[in-house]
Amino acid sequence: MDKYDVIIAGCGPCGAMAARAAAKAGAKVLALDRRKELGAPVRCGEGIGLHWMDELGLKMNPKAVSAEINGSVLVSPDWKRRVVIRNKETKGFVVDRKVFDKDLAIEAGRCGADISVHSEVYDVIKEGGKIAGVKAIVDGKKHEFHAPVVIAADGGESTIARLAGLNTTATLYDTDFGVEYEMVNVDCVDLIEVYFSNADAPRGYVWIFPKGKDVANVGVGIGGLHAPNAKYYLDKWIKAHPERLGKAKTVAIKGGIIPVGAPMTDEAVGEGIIAAGTAAHQVDPIHGGGICLAMEAGKIAGEVAAKNALAKTCDRAHLLEYAEIYKKVREPKLLKRLKLRKVLEKLSDDDFNAIFHHLDDKDIDNLLKSNFAAVVGKMTSLLITKPGLIKTMSGLL
Ligand SMILES: Cc1cc2nc3c(=O)[nH]c(=O)nc-3n(C[C@H](O)[C@H](O)[C@H](O)COP(=O)(O)OP(=O)(O)OC[C@H]3O[C@@H](n4cnc5c(N)ncnc54)[C@H](O)[C@@H]3O)c2cc1C
């Protein structure tokens, strides 16, 4: 009963995708989650790009969609420039994670995975220097579950990978803190709003993600080294902008941490253990989005874990296939984004305004997509008029 091929600690987007992929590959799978209701409480802006659904071979359940999004509005610190971007990358959804996460688990269950909710994993089982399962409290009772490979998909505050001997430490510098209010009486259209300002949101941004015609997630993310805290910045921003949120009322408060440094690859793999999703820092370093990156990593981890469990080759050397695939499909893009994050975080609001006013909409889209080559000409003409920016922007070279 308690023997599996693959065990997954955490059944968020990453864990559920890992469970689905491993079960589809023919493995006997168990995913454990400490929550009674998957997805709740929500600690997320809930924004998802439509293109991801195709890339991951998924269909969005209409019941999981709070609002369909047809683009984004990027606002300069002085609010004088609003760049509207409507293309295939900015089309997407604001989902209801309570429905979305559970739906992913339902799909994993349909593929044959066992899902155990209200089941907190508190330790790993080690045999002969390898991970051989987990210890969990299921409905208040201690249980041991055995498997030759465990996937740690337990999110940003991951403990399971660390207990298994992987170094998952994220420095304060490479961690963002996010706080968000769900608010009513917010005028919403089919666009997400992103407000840039290193004064209002140091090393981050303020967002308004519509969840309906008058309900939105309004949040801020800031770099871990910035005091006092994200809530302070969000309250200050809302107070300073009565023209946008003067009538808004808060109906929920959410928050959490987001690792925004380099993703773990080789370091995410040990003897009988793989860390994936936000537990392995697989998050976009600029906007902190991690739902679909977690699903992607979960799918890869599930496939690799199942293949090696069935072949009885769950040593680190074989499981490193996960890191090799990740390095091909995602790591270079995230490292390029990290480079851009490290430039953006150094810009003053004057610099941001200059960039917003100098570049056209397409250039700004290219810059934020890390298509640096496409904006070199325009940036050069800006740098001639603003030589102080040269040192900062040279970080992109
Ligand atoms: C304020 C905020 C706003 C965000 N907004 C967005 C956004 O708009 N779009 C986006 O793409 N990303 C956003 N993110 C990031 C996104 O929420 C995460 O990257 C995403 O949820 C990662 O998925 P995951 O499956 O790796 O981890 P999680 O979603 O955190 O899931 C981990 C699961 O593991 C379970 N778990 C943890 N420990 C244990 C244990 N010991 N035993 C059993 N179960 C355990 C948890 O209960 C949870 O269900 C935001 C994050 C924050 C904090």
The ligand as an SDF file (V2000), in Angstrom:
LIG
                    3D

 53 58  0  0  0  0  0  0  0  0999 V2000
    2.1880   37.6490   -3.9880 C   0  0  0  0  0  0  0  0  0  0  0  0
    2.5060   36.6940   -5.1080 C   0  0  0  0  0  0  0  0  0  0  0  0
    1.9550   36.9100   -6.3690 C   0  0  0  0  0  0  0  0  0  0  0  0
    2.2410   36.0370   -7.4190 C   0  0  0  0  0  0  0  0  0  0  0  0
    1.6470   36.2460   -8.6270 N   0  0  0  0  0  0  0  0  0  0  0  0
    1.8890   35.3940   -9.6460 C   0  0  0  0  0  0  0  0  0  0  0  0
    1.2210   35.5380  -10.8940 C   0  0  0  0  0  0  0  0  0  0  0  0
    0.3710   36.4200  -11.0840 O   0  0  0  0  0  0  0  0  0  0  0  0
    1.5160   34.6650  -11.8830 N   0  0  0  0  0  0  0  0  0  0  0  0
    2.4110   33.6430  -11.7250 C   0  0  0  0  0  0  0  0  0  0  0  0
    2.6690   32.8950  -12.6810 O   0  0  0  0  0  0  0  0  0  0  0  0
    3.0530   33.4740  -10.5460 N   0  0  0  0  0  0  0  0  0  0  0  0
    2.7940   34.3020   -9.5030 C   0  0  0  0  0  0  0  0  0  0  0  0
    3.4050   34.0860   -8.2880 N   0  0  0  0  0  0  0  0  0  0  0  0
    4.3060   32.9380   -8.1370 C   0  0  0  0  0  0  0  0  0  0  0  0
    3.5070   31.6380   -8.0770 C   0  0  0  0  0  0  0  0  0  0  0  0
    2.5190   31.7280   -7.0790 O   0  0  0  0  0  0  0  0  0  0  0  0
    4.4310   30.4510   -7.7900 C   0  0  0  0  0  0  0  0  0  0  0  0
    5.5890   30.5510   -8.5840 O   0  0  0  0  0  0  0  0  0  0  0  0
    3.7030   29.1340   -8.0760 C   0  0  0  0  0  0  0  0  0  0  0  0
    2.6220   28.9390   -7.2070 O   0  0  0  0  0  0  0  0  0  0  0  0
    4.6940   27.9710   -7.9230 C   0  0  0  0  0  0  0  0  0  0  0  0
    4.0700   26.7220   -8.0200 O   0  0  0  0  0  0  0  0  0  0  0  0
    4.6670   25.4720   -7.2070 P   0  0  0  0  0  0  0  0  0  0  0  0
    3.7930   24.3330   -7.5010 O   0  0  0  0  0  0  0  0  0  0  0  0
    6.1190   25.3730   -7.4650 O   0  0  0  0  0  0  0  0  0  0  0  0
    4.5330   25.8980   -5.6800 O   0  0  0  0  0  0  0  0  0  0  0  0
    3.2260   26.2380   -4.8370 P   0  0  0  0  0  0  0  0  0  0  0  0
    2.1470   26.7820   -5.6810 O   0  0  0  0  0  0  0  0  0  0  0  0
    3.6850   27.0450   -3.6790 O   0  0  0  0  0  0  0  0  0  0  0  0
    2.7340   24.8190   -4.3230 O   0  0  0  0  0  0  0  0  0  0  0  0
    3.4460   24.1260   -3.3210 C   0  0  0  0  0  0  0  0  0  0  0  0
    2.4860   23.1370   -2.6790 C   0  0  0  0  0  0  0  0  0  0  0  0
    3.2320   22.3670   -1.7460 O   0  0  0  0  0  0  0  0  0  0  0  0
    2.4860   22.2240   -0.5720 C   0  0  0  0  0  0  0  0  0  0  0  0
    3.4330   21.9770    0.5130 N   0  0  0  0  0  0  0  0  0  0  0  0
    4.3940   22.8040    1.0020 C   0  0  0  0  0  0  0  0  0  0  0  0
    5.1050   22.1930    1.9740 N   0  0  0  0  0  0  0  0  0  0  0  0
    4.5800   20.9390    2.0870 C   0  0  0  0  0  0  0  0  0  0  0  0
    4.8810   19.8230    2.9100 C   0  0  0  0  0  0  0  0  0  0  0  0
    5.8740   19.8760    3.8120 N   0  0  0  0  0  0  0  0  0  0  0  0
    4.1480   18.6950    2.7930 N   0  0  0  0  0  0  0  0  0  0  0  0
    3.1310   18.6350    1.8840 C   0  0  0  0  0  0  0  0  0  0  0  0
    2.7970   19.6650    1.0810 N   0  0  0  0  0  0  0  0  0  0  0  0
    3.5220   20.8030    1.1670 C   0  0  0  0  0  0  0  0  0  0  0  0
    1.7160   23.5200   -0.4330 C   0  0  0  0  0  0  0  0  0  0  0  0
    0.5600   23.3250    0.3640 O   0  0  0  0  0  0  0  0  0  0  0  0
    1.3780   23.8260   -1.8940 C   0  0  0  0  0  0  0  0  0  0  0  0
    0.1250   23.2900   -2.2760 O   0  0  0  0  0  0  0  0  0  0  0  0
    3.1240   34.9450   -7.2090 C   0  0  0  0  0  0  0  0  0  0  0  0
    3.6750   34.7290   -5.9430 C   0  0  0  0  0  0  0  0  0  0  0  0
    3.3670   35.5760   -4.9010 C   0  0  0  0  0  0  0  0  0  0  0  0
    3.9440   35.3040   -3.5640 C   0  0  0  0  0  0  0  0  0  0  0  0
  1  2  1  0
  2  3  1  0
  2 52  2  0
  3  4  2  0
  4  5  1  0
  4 50  1  0
  5  6  2  0
  6  7  1  0
  6 13  1  0
  7  8  2  0
  7  9  1  0
  9 10  1  0
 10 11  2  0
 10 12  1  0
 12 13  2  0
 13 14  1  0
 14 15  1  0
 14 50  1  0
 15 16  1  0
 16 17  1  0
 16 18  1  0
 18 19  1  0
 18 20  1  0
 20 21  1  0
 20 22  1  0
 22 23  1  0
 23 24  1  0
 24 25  2  0
 24 26  1  0
 24 27  1  0
 27 28  1  0
 28 29  2  0
 28 30  1  0
 28 31  1  0
 31 32  1  0
 32 33  1  0
 33 34  1  0
 33 48  1  0
 34 35  1  0
 35 36  1  0
 35 46  1  0
 36 37  1  0
 36 45  1  0
 37 38  2  0
 38 39  1  0
 39 40  1  0
 39 45  2  0
 40 41  1  0
 40 42  2  0
 42 43  1  0
 43 44  2  0
 44 45  1  0
 46 47  1  0
 46 48  1  0
 48 49  1  0
 50 51  2  0
 51 52  1  0
 52 53  1  0
M  END
$$$$
